[in-house]
Amino acid sequence: MEIRTAEGNELRSFKFKDEDQNQEVRAVERRILLESLANQLPPDSIRFSSKLENIITTGNGKTLLEFGDGKQLLAKIVIACDGVRSPIAKWMGFSEPKYVGHCAFRGLGFYLNGQPFEPKVNYIYGRGLRAGYVPVSPTKVYWFICYNSPSPGPKVMDPVALKKQAKELVRKWPEELLNLIDLSQDETISKTPLVDRWLWPGLSPPASKHRVVLVGDAWHPMTPNLGQGGCCALEDAVILARKLADAISHGSDSSVEAAFRSYESERWLRIFPLTIRANVVGSLLQWENPVVCSARNNIVIPKLVRLGPILEHTNFDCEPLYDANI
């Protein structure tokens, strides 16, 4: 990892293994990850462009899902992993995720003849503004720019306008960041407000209702400051699959609902602290005060911060995902 100022001055550079033998970073393009997971499913398992319009719990314990195209699906079990703006989470009584005061531009720089960067994470810190980039393949480099904003502002979809806005924010920053923006394909450019939802004990609704359960961002949206949003969703899937498989083997509705409650209680202990820590880290990194930023650049990052203690909580032992003897 290399951390620099907006002027290009190095604040710190290190290898993860030098900081903590248990730490590593793997950057994967989201599309590749989703395709890899989807390819493990039976053919025609995924129905695209199916906007959920209504959810109805039937008298026999099943759940009827009604879609915008008029089709219906009667399900014995619903696992809702439908993202930050989940209609199922809303149906279950969850509040809308809260805007945290920052927005982010994201994109993938594409180098036809191969990207020139070393396999490391690069961070650039300014005042109320930060950016980063990391290679995700031999030809692609992921980048982001995070900036303070009192409101999310209007939704912009035009990639030309998004590139222009992103470059304007960092117009005097290191040239390689500006080049990454220029080399990003239109379909990879996005601008999103950063949001989260804190799952306060005793105040937030349960993660399941009847035989419907929430997973990932649908349940616990968090800011990306620790890089744990997608990771936690995968962890959810592993834990839920184990508990659900055991419950289904007992063949009763009560077993499934008990499995959902067990999943929630186990995952909440991990999700709630991570969501808060991601929020706090983001707020600290978005400092605007020049005195505080000077202390961050000259004391905190070079001399005080150690990666191991900060990221120790991101370690997760999922145990073997399958039985090698089967």
C-alpha positions in Angstrom: 0.0 0.0 0.0 1.1 3.5 -0.8 -0.4 6.7 0.8 0.3 10.1 -0.7 -0.9 13.7 -0.4 -2.8 15.5 -3.2 0.5 17.1 -4.1 2.1 13.7 -4.6 4.2 13.6 -1.4 4.5 10.1 0.0 3.1 9.7 3.6 3.7 6.0 4.0 4.5 2.9 2.0 4.4 -0.7 3.2 3.5 -4.3 2.5 0.5 -5.9 4.2 2.5 -8.9 5.4 5.0 -6.6 7.0 2.2 -5.1 9.1 0.3 -8.2 9.9 0.9 -11.8 8.7 -2.9 -12.4 8.7 -3.7 -9.5 6.4 -4.0 -9.5 2.6 -5.9 -7.6 -0.1 -7.5 -9.1 -3.2 -9.1 -6.8 -5.7 -11.7 -8.4 -7.9 -13.9 -6.8 -10.6 -17.5 -6.9 -9.4 -18.7 -8.2 -12.8 -16.3 -11.1 -12.7 -17.2 -12.0 -9.2 -21.0 -12.0 -10.0 -20.5 -14.1 -13.1 -18.3 -16.6 -11.3 -21.0 -17.1 -8.6 -23.9 -17.1 -11.1 -22.1 -19.8 -13.3 -22.4 -22.2 -10.3 -26.2 -22.1 -10.5 -28.4 -24.4 -12.6 -29.4 -22.9 -16.0 -32.2 -20.4 -16.0 -32.0 -19.9 -12.3 -31.7 -16.1 -12.6 -34.5 -14.0 -14.0 -33.3 -10.5 -15.1 -35.2 -7.2 -15.2 -37.8 -8.4 -12.8 -38.8 -5.5 -10.6 -40.5 -6.6 -7.4 -43.8 -4.7 -6.9 -45.6 -6.5 -4.1 -45.0 -9.1 -1.4 -47.8 -11.1 0.1 -47.6 -13.7 2.9 -50.1 -16.5 2.2 -52.0 -18.6 4.7 -50.0 -21.7 4.0 -46.7 -20.2 5.1 -45.5 -19.3 1.6 -44.7 -15.9 0.2 -46.1 -14.6 -3.1 -43.8 -12.2 -5.0 -45.5 -10.0 -7.7 -43.3 -8.4 -10.3 -43.7 -5.4 -12.6 -44.0 -7.5 -15.7 -47.1 -9.2 -14.3 -45.4 -12.5 -13.4 -45.7 -14.1 -9.9 -43.5 -16.4 -7.9 -44.8 -18.5 -5.0 -41.8 -19.2 -2.7 -41.4 -21.5 0.3 -38.3 -19.4 1.4 -37.3 -15.9 0.3 -33.6 -14.9 0.8 -33.7 -11.1 0.0 -30.3 -9.9 -1.2 -31.8 -7.1 -3.3 -29.4 -4.3 -2.4 -29.4 -1.0 -0.5 -32.8 0.1 -1.6 -34.4 -3.3 -0.9 -38.2 -3.2 -1.2 -38.3 -6.4 1.0 -36.4 -4.6 3.7 -39.0 -1.8 3.5 -41.8 -4.3 3.7 -40.2 -5.8 6.8 -40.2 -2.4 8.5 -36.6 -1.2 8.0 -35.9 2.5 7.5 -34.3 3.9 4.4 -30.4 3.9 4.7 -29.1 7.2 6.0 -26.9 9.4 3.9 -23.5 10.0 5.7 -22.4 13.2 4.0 -20.1 11.8 1.3 -20.5 10.9 -2.3 -18.2 8.7 -4.4 -17.3 8.5 -8.1 -16.1 5.1 -9.2 -14.8 3.6 -12.5 -12.5 1.1 -14.2 -9.6 2.4 -16.2 -9.0 0.1 -19.2 -5.5 -0.3 -20.8 -5.8 -2.2 -24.0 -2.1 -3.1 -24.0 -1.8 -3.8 -20.3 -2.0 -1.5 -17.2 1.3 -0.1 -15.9 0.7 -0.2 -12.2 2.3 -2.5 -9.5 -0.1 -4.8 -7.6 -0.7 -2.5 -4.7 -3.4 -0.2 -3.3 -2.8 3.5 -3.8 -4.4 6.2 -1.7 -4.3 10.0 -2.1 -5.6 12.2 0.7 -6.6 15.8 0.4 -8.9 18.1 2.5 -12.4 16.7 2.5 -11.5 14.8 -0.6 -9.7 11.5 -1.1 -9.1 9.1 -3.9 -7.6 5.7 -4.6 -6.9 3.1 -7.2 -5.8 -0.5 -7.4 -5.3 -3.0 -10.3 -8.0 -5.6 -10.7 -6.7 -7.4 -13.8 -3.8 -7.2 -16.3 -5.8 -4.5 -18.2 -8.1 -2.9 -15.7 -7.6 -0.6 -12.7 -10.4 0.3 -10.3 -10.5 3.9 -9.0 -12.6 6.0 -6.7 -13.0 9.6 -5.6 -14.8 10.4 -2.4 -15.9 14.0 -1.5 -17.9 15.8 1.1 -21.3 17.1 0.1 -24.2 18.3 2.3 -26.7 16.5 0.1 -26.4 13.7 -2.5 -27.4 16.2 -5.3 -29.2 15.3 -8.5 -28.8 11.9 -10.0 -26.5 12.0 -13.0 -26.2 9.1 -15.5 -24.4 10.7 -18.4 -20.8 9.2 -18.3 -19.4 12.2 -20.1 -20.8 14.5 -17.4 -19.6 12.2 -14.6 -16.1 12.1 -16.0 -16.0 15.9 -16.2 -17.3 16.3 -12.6 -14.8 13.7 -11.3 -11.8 15.3 -13.0 -12.9 18.8 -11.8 -12.6 17.6 -8.2 -9.0 16.3 -8.7 -7.8 18.5 -11.5 -4.5 19.4 -9.7 -3.9 15.9 -8.4 -1.4 13.3 -9.7 -1.7 12.8 -13.4 -2.2 9.0 -13.3 -5.5 9.5 -11.5 -6.8 11.9 -14.2 -5.6 9.4 -16.9 -7.5 6.6 -15.2 -10.7 8.6 -15.4 -10.1 9.4 -19.1 -9.5 5.7 -19.8 -12.6 4.4 -18.1 -15.3 2.9 -20.3 -18.6 4.6 -20.0 -20.5 1.7 -18.5 -18.1 1.5 -15.6 -18.5 5.2 -14.4 -20.9 5.9 -11.5 -21.6 8.4 -8.9 -23.3 7.3 -5.7 -24.2 8.8 -2.3 -22.7 6.8 0.5 -25.2 5.5 3.0 -25.5 3.0 5.9 -28.0 1.6 8.4 -27.1 1.0 12.0 -28.9 -2.0 13.4 -29.6 -0.8 17.0 -30.4 -3.7 19.3 -34.1 -3.6 20.4 -34.9 -0.8 17.9 -34.2 -2.3 14.5 -36.7 -4.9 13.1 -35.5 -8.5 13.0 -33.7 -9.7 9.9 -36.4 -12.3 9.2 -40.1 -12.3 9.0 -42.0 -15.6 8.6 -39.8 -17.4 6.0 -38.3 -14.3 4.5 -34.7 -13.2 5.5 -32.4 -10.4 4.6 -28.8 -10.8 3.4 -26.0 -8.3 2.6 -26.8 -4.7 1.7 -30.5 -5.3 2.0 -30.1 -5.8 5.7 -26.9 -4.0 6.7 -25.7 -1.4 4.1 -22.4 0.1 5.2 -20.0 2.6 3.8 -17.1 1.2 1.7 -14.3 2.7 3.9 -13.2 -0.7 5.2 -13.9 -2.6 1.9 -16.2 -5.0 3.8 -19.6 -4.5 2.2 -19.4 -7.3 -0.4 -17.2 -9.4 1.9 -19.9 -9.3 4.7 -22.6 -10.3 2.2 -20.5 -13.4 1.2 -20.1 -14.2 4.9 -23.8 -13.9 5.4 -24.4 -16.4 2.6 -22.0 -18.9 4.1 -23.5 -18.8 7.6 -27.1 -18.7 6.3 -26.5 -21.6 4.0 -25.2 -23.8 6.8 -28.0 -23.0 9.2 -30.6 -23.3 6.5 -29.3 -26.7 5.2 -29.5 -28.1 8.7 -33.0 -26.7 9.2 -34.3 -28.1 5.9 -33.0 -31.5 6.8 -35.5 -31.4 9.8 -38.3 -30.6 7.4 -40.4 -28.2 9.5 -41.3 -24.5 9.1 -40.3 -23.9 12.7 -36.8 -25.2 12.0 -36.4 -22.8 9.1 -37.6 -19.8 11.1 -35.3 -20.8 14.0 -32.4 -21.0 11.6 -33.1 -17.5 10.4 -33.1 -16.2 14.0 -29.8 -18.0 14.7 -28.3 -16.5 11.6 -29.4 -13.0 12.7 -28.0 -13.3 16.2 -24.6 -14.6 15.0 -24.2 -12.1 12.2 -25.4 -9.1 14.1 -22.4 -9.4 16.5 -20.1 -8.9 13.5 -22.2 -6.6 11.3 -23.1 -3.9 13.8 -19.6 -3.0 14.9 -18.3 -3.1 11.3 -21.0 -0.7 10.1 -20.1 1.8 12.9 -16.4 1.5 12.4 -16.7 2.0 8.6 -18.7 5.1 9.2 -16.2 6.5 11.7 -13.2 5.8 9.5 -14.9 7.5 6.6 -15.7 10.6 8.7 -12.1 10.8 9.9 -10.6 10.4 6.4 -12.9 13.2 5.1 -11.5 15.8 7.4 -11.5 19.4 6.0 -9.8 21.3 8.8 -6.3 22.2 7.6 -4.7 21.8 11.1 -6.3 18.4 11.5 -5.3 17.3 8.0 -1.7 18.4 8.7 -1.6 16.3 11.9 -3.1 13.4 9.9 -0.4 13.7 7.2 2.6 14.3 9.4 1.9 12.3 12.6 -1.1 10.0 12.5 -0.5 8.2 9.2 3.4 8.0 9.2 3.9 7.3 12.9 0.8 6.2 14.7 -1.5 4.1 12.5 -0.7 0.4 12.2 -2.7 -1.7 9.8 -2.9 -4.9 11.8 -5.0 -3.5 14.7 -7.2 -1.4 12.4 -8.1 -4.3 10.1 -8.0 -7.2 12.5 -11.7 -7.2 12.8 -12.1 -7.8 9.0 -10.5 -11.3 9.4 -13.2 -14.0 9.0 -12.7 -17.8 9.1 -15.5 -19.3 7.1 -14.1 -22.8 7.7 -14.2 -25.4 4.8 -17.0 -24.6 2.3 -17.4 -28.2 1.3 -16.5 -31.7 2.5 -13.4 -32.9 0.5 -14.5 -36.5 1.2 -17.7 -36.2 -0.7 
